[in-house]
Amino acid sequence: MTSTMSGGCQCGAKRFEVRVHDDRAYLCHCRMCQRATGGVSIAFKSVAKADVTWTSAPPDRFASSPFAQRGFCAGCGTPLTYESDDHDTMDLTVGSFDEPARFRPVSHAGAESWHAAWLDTTRLPAERTADNARIVAKWKETRGDLPA
C-alpha cells in the first residue's frame, strides 16, 4: 500500500512529496494545535522525516514549544507540519495533501482539550459550495469558475 503522495500550501509556495505506507491518520485536540490552527482540532498523518521531500522551498517554521516546531507557509498561512525535535517522524496536516480522502482517522490525541459538541457533526445541515449562490457568484466574478 506504499505510494508517493503530494501536497502543499494554499498558495503553492510550499510543496512536498512523501512516501506513505498506510491510510492511518489522527485528530489532535490539544490546546497548542487549537491555537496553531484556530480550529477545534487538526488532522495529522504521521510519516518518517526521511520519506518527505520538499519539492519547493521548505516550510517556514515556528518553535511552538521547547521541543517542537511547526512548519507553515508564511505567504498564505497554511499549517503544514508538527515536528518534534527528538523523533525521526513528523506529522503532515491531512488537509495539505492533494488527495486527503485517502486517509482515515484512527485515534484522537490531546483528548483533555476536545470539544465534545464538535466530534460528531454528521447530523447537522450541510450545504455544498456549489449550492451557495453568493459564493459561486464571487468565484465566477473573480476567477471565472469554482476552484477545483
C-alpha positions as CSV (number, residue, x, y, z in Angstrom):
1,M,0.0,0.0,0.0
2,T,3.1,2.3,-0.1
3,S,2.7,5.1,-2.5
4,T,4.1,8.6,-3.1
5,M,1.7,11.4,-2.4
6,S,2.0,15.1,-2.9
7,G,0.6,18.2,-1.2
8,G,1.3,21.7,-0.2
9,C,0.0,25.1,1.0
10,Q,-2.9,27.1,-0.4
11,C,-0.7,29.5,-2.4
12,G,1.5,26.7,-3.8
13,A,4.8,28.2,-2.5
14,K,5.4,25.1,-0.2
15,R,5.1,21.7,-1.9
16,F,6.0,18.2,-0.7
17,E,6.2,14.6,-1.8
18,V,6.0,11.9,0.7
19,R,6.2,8.1,0.8
20,V,3.0,6.9,2.6
21,H,2.8,3.4,3.9
22,D,-0.8,3.3,5.1
23,D,-4.0,5.3,5.4
24,R,-4.0,5.8,9.1
25,A,-4.3,9.4,10.5
26,Y,-5.3,11.0,13.7
27,L,-7.0,14.1,15.2
28,C,-5.2,16.2,17.7
29,H,-7.3,18.4,20.0
30,C,-4.5,19.8,22.3
31,R,-4.6,23.5,23.1
32,M,-1.3,24.0,21.2
33,C,-2.9,22.6,18.0
34,Q,-6.1,24.6,18.6
35,R,-4.1,27.8,18.9
36,A,-1.8,27.0,15.9
37,T,-4.7,26.4,13.6
38,G,-7.5,28.5,15.0
39,G,-9.7,25.3,14.9
40,V,-11.1,22.9,17.5
41,S,-8.7,20.1,16.2
42,I,-6.3,19.3,13.4
43,A,-6.0,16.1,11.3
44,F,-2.4,14.7,11.0
45,K,-0.7,11.9,9.1
46,S,2.5,10.7,10.8
47,V,5.3,10.0,8.4
48,A,9.1,9.3,8.6
49,K,11.0,12.5,8.2
50,A,13.3,10.7,5.7
51,D,10.2,10.0,3.5
52,V,9.4,13.7,3.0
53,T,10.9,15.8,0.2
54,W,10.1,19.5,-0.1
55,T,9.8,20.0,-3.9
56,S,9.8,23.8,-3.5
57,A,11.1,25.9,-0.6
58,P,10.9,24.1,2.7
59,P,8.2,25.4,5.1
60,D,8.8,28.3,7.4
61,R,9.0,27.1,11.0
62,F,7.8,28.3,14.4
63,A,9.1,26.9,17.7
64,S,5.7,26.2,19.2
65,S,7.2,24.6,22.3
66,P,10.7,24.0,23.8
67,F,10.8,20.6,22.0
68,A,8.8,21.0,18.8
69,Q,8.3,23.2,15.8
70,R,5.5,23.7,13.3
71,G,6.0,24.1,9.6
72,F,3.8,26.6,7.7
73,C,3.7,28.9,4.7
74,A,4.4,32.5,5.7
75,G,2.8,33.6,2.5
76,C,-0.7,32.2,2.9
77,G,-0.6,30.9,6.5
78,T,-1.3,27.2,5.8
79,P,-0.3,24.9,8.6
80,L,1.8,22.1,7.2
81,T,3.7,20.1,9.9
82,Y,4.3,19.3,13.5
83,E,7.9,18.2,14.1
84,S,9.2,17.1,17.5
85,D,12.9,17.7,17.8
86,D,13.8,14.2,19.0
87,H,11.8,12.0,16.7
88,D,12.5,10.5,13.3
89,T,8.9,11.0,12.4
90,M,6.8,14.1,11.8
91,D,3.2,14.9,11.2
92,L,1.8,16.4,8.0
93,T,-1.6,18.1,8.0
94,V,-4.1,15.9,6.3
95,G,-5.7,18.9,4.7
96,S,-2.5,19.9,2.9
97,F,-2.4,16.7,0.9
98,D,-3.6,16.9,-2.7
99,E,-5.8,13.8,-2.0
100,P,-6.7,13.9,1.7
101,A,-9.6,11.5,1.2
102,R,-7.1,8.6,1.2
103,F,-6.7,8.9,5.0
104,R,-9.0,7.7,7.8
105,P,-8.9,8.8,11.4
106,V,-7.9,6.0,13.8
107,S,-7.3,7.9,17.0
108,H,-7.5,11.1,19.0
109,A,-4.7,12.9,20.8
110,G,-5.0,15.8,23.3
111,A,-8.4,14.5,24.3
112,E,-8.3,16.6,27.5
113,S,-9.0,19.6,25.3
114,W,-11.5,18.3,22.9
115,H,-14.9,19.9,22.5
116,A,-17.4,17.1,22.5
117,A,-20.0,19.0,20.5
118,W,-17.6,19.2,17.6
119,L,-16.8,15.4,17.5
120,D,-19.8,14.2,15.6
121,T,-21.4,16.8,13.4
122,T,-22.9,14.4,10.8
123,R,-26.5,15.3,11.7
124,L,-26.1,19.0,11.1
125,P,-27.5,20.5,7.9
126,A,-24.9,20.5,5.1
127,E,-24.6,22.6,2.0
128,R,-22.2,22.1,-0.9
129,T,-20.2,25.1,-2.0
130,A,-21.7,24.9,-5.5
131,D,-25.1,25.4,-4.0
132,N,-24.2,28.7,-2.3
133,A,-25.2,31.3,-4.9
134,R,-23.3,34.1,-3.2
135,I,-20.0,32.2,-3.0
136,V,-20.4,30.8,-6.6
137,A,-21.0,34.4,-7.9
138,K,-17.9,35.7,-6.1
139,W,-15.8,32.9,-7.5
140,K,-17.1,33.4,-11.0
141,E,-16.6,37.2,-10.7
142,T,-13.0,36.9,-9.5
143,R,-11.8,33.7,-11.2
144,G,-14.3,32.7,-13.8
145,D,-15.3,29.4,-12.1
146,L,-15.2,27.4,-8.9
147,P,-11.8,26.2,-7.7
148,A,-11.0,22.5,-8.2
